[in-house]
Amino acid sequence: MCIFLEGRMRITFSSLEDEIISYREIIPHDYFGWLSAIDGGPRLTAAIALEPSKAIVLKVEDFRKVILSDVHIHENFMKRVGGVLRRYTDRILELSLLSAHQRIIQELVRQFDENGNHLKILSHEDFATWTGTARETVTRTLNFLEKMALL
């Protein structure tokens, strides 16, 4: 299990076709690799440093000791597990039920806050990894939206 200290990291999945699908970016003091530390199974995701980054690697035994050492730590961790399960479920539903164009539009909507302010600009390639699509599909969809005056 790793505790992320500084830099920028992205958590990704690899599809059966070896396409990288971004799951989330993590912020300093976040942690990853805990599921394998709990059940001893293989890692399901990969952490990719987007810039020079630092992390602490915690042995499985030490992780378990920390989680079980205090009821508040244990409770917060369980809330974290529940949140991750919800996000995974949402992500699975998106990838299985929405078309590529719908996923791109949904991700585009996420790029704005409730006041319509643009939060971050993604490259077409990053957009593709977040939506499980090809860069060309992102480009075609965004061009179509611009042509329809929706962007």
C-alpha positions in Angstrom: 0.0 0.0 0.0 1.3 3.5 -0.8 0.6 6.9 0.7 1.1 9.6 -1.9 3.0 12.6 -0.6 3.6 15.0 -3.5 3.4 15.5 -7.2 0.6 14.3 -9.5 -0.5 10.8 -10.1 -3.2 9.1 -12.0 -4.8 5.8 -11.2 -5.6 3.7 -14.3 -7.1 0.4 -15.4 -6.0 -1.5 -18.5 -8.6 -3.0 -20.7 -8.4 -6.4 -22.3 -7.1 -4.7 -25.4 -4.4 -3.0 -23.3 -6.0 0.4 -23.6 -5.4 2.6 -20.6 -8.6 3.9 -19.0 -8.0 6.7 -16.4 -9.9 6.2 -13.2 -9.0 9.2 -11.1 -6.1 11.5 -10.2 -5.0 11.4 -6.6 -3.9 14.3 -4.5 -1.1 14.4 -1.8 -1.9 12.5 1.3 -4.2 10.2 -0.6 -3.4 6.5 -0.6 -3.7 3.6 -3.0 -3.0 -0.2 -3.2 -5.1 -0.8 -0.1 -7.4 -3.4 -1.7 -4.6 -5.8 -2.3 -3.3 -5.1 1.2 -6.7 -6.2 2.6 -7.4 -9.3 0.5 -3.9 -10.3 -0.8 -5.2 -10.3 -4.4 -3.5 -8.8 -7.4 -3.5 -5.0 -8.0 -6.5 -4.0 -10.2 -5.1 -0.5 -11.1 -1.8 1.1 -11.8 -0.5 4.4 -10.5 1.2 6.6 -13.1 3.3 9.6 -12.0 2.3 12.6 -14.2 5.2 14.6 -12.8 8.0 13.9 -10.3 6.2 12.4 -7.3 6.9 10.9 -3.9 5.1 8.1 -2.0 5.6 6.0 1.1 5.3 2.3 0.7 3.6 0.6 3.7 4.0 -3.1 4.4 0.7 -5.0 4.5 1.2 -5.9 8.2 1.8 -2.2 9.1 -1.2 -1.1 7.1 -3.4 -3.6 8.9 -2.1 -2.5 12.3 -2.9 1.1 11.5 -6.4 0.4 10.3 -7.2 -1.7 13.4 -5.4 0.6 15.9 -8.2 3.1 16.3 -12.0 3.0 15.8 -12.0 6.4 14.1 -9.3 5.4 11.6 -11.2 2.1 11.0 -14.5 4.0 10.5 -12.9 6.6 8.1 -11.3 3.8 6.1 -14.6 2.0 5.8 -16.2 5.2 4.5 -13.4 5.4 2.0 -14.1 1.8 0.9 -17.8 2.6 0.4 -17.0 5.7 -1.6 -14.6 3.7 -3.9 -17.2 1.0 -4.4 -19.7 3.7 -5.4 -17.3 5.3 -7.9 -16.3 1.9 -9.4 -20.0 1.1 -9.8 -20.7 4.4 -11.5 -17.7 4.0 -13.7 -18.7 0.4 -14.7 -22.2 1.6 -15.5 -20.8 4.5 -17.7 -18.4 2.2 -19.6 -21.0 -0.5 -20.2 -24.2 1.5 -20.7 -23.2 4.7 -22.4 -22.0 5.1 -26.0 -18.6 6.5 -26.6 -20.2 9.9 -27.6 -22.3 9.9 -24.4 -19.2 9.2 -22.2 -17.3 12.0 -23.9 -20.2 14.5 -23.4 -20.6 13.4 -19.8 -16.9 13.9 -19.1 -17.1 17.3 -20.8 -19.9 18.3 -18.4 -17.7 17.2 -15.5 -15.1 19.7 -16.6 -17.3 22.6 -15.5 -18.5 23.6 -12.0 -22.1 24.5 -11.1 -21.4 28.1 -12.3 -20.2 27.1 -15.7 -16.6 27.8 -15.0 -14.1 25.5 -16.8 -12.2 23.6 -14.2 -9.5 21.9 -16.2 -8.5 21.5 -19.8 -7.7 18.0 -21.0 -5.8 17.0 -24.1 -7.8 14.8 -26.5 -5.6 11.9 -25.5 -6.3 12.4 -21.8 -10.0 12.8 -22.6 -9.9 9.5 -24.4 -8.3 7.7 -21.4 -11.0 9.2 -19.1 -13.8 8.0 -21.3 -12.5 4.7 -22.5 -12.5 5.8 -26.1 -10.0 6.6 -28.9 -8.5 10.0 -29.3 -10.0 10.2 -32.8 -13.5 9.6 -31.4 -13.0 12.4 -28.9 -11.9 14.7 -31.8 -14.9 13.8 -33.9 -17.3 14.2 -31.1 -15.9 17.6 -30.0 -15.9 18.8 -33.6 -19.5 17.7 -34.0 -20.5 19.6 -30.8 -18.7 22.7 -32.0 -20.4 22.5 -35.4 -23.8 22.2 -33.6 -22.8 25.3 -31.6 -23.0 23.3 -28.4 -19.4 24.1 -27.4 
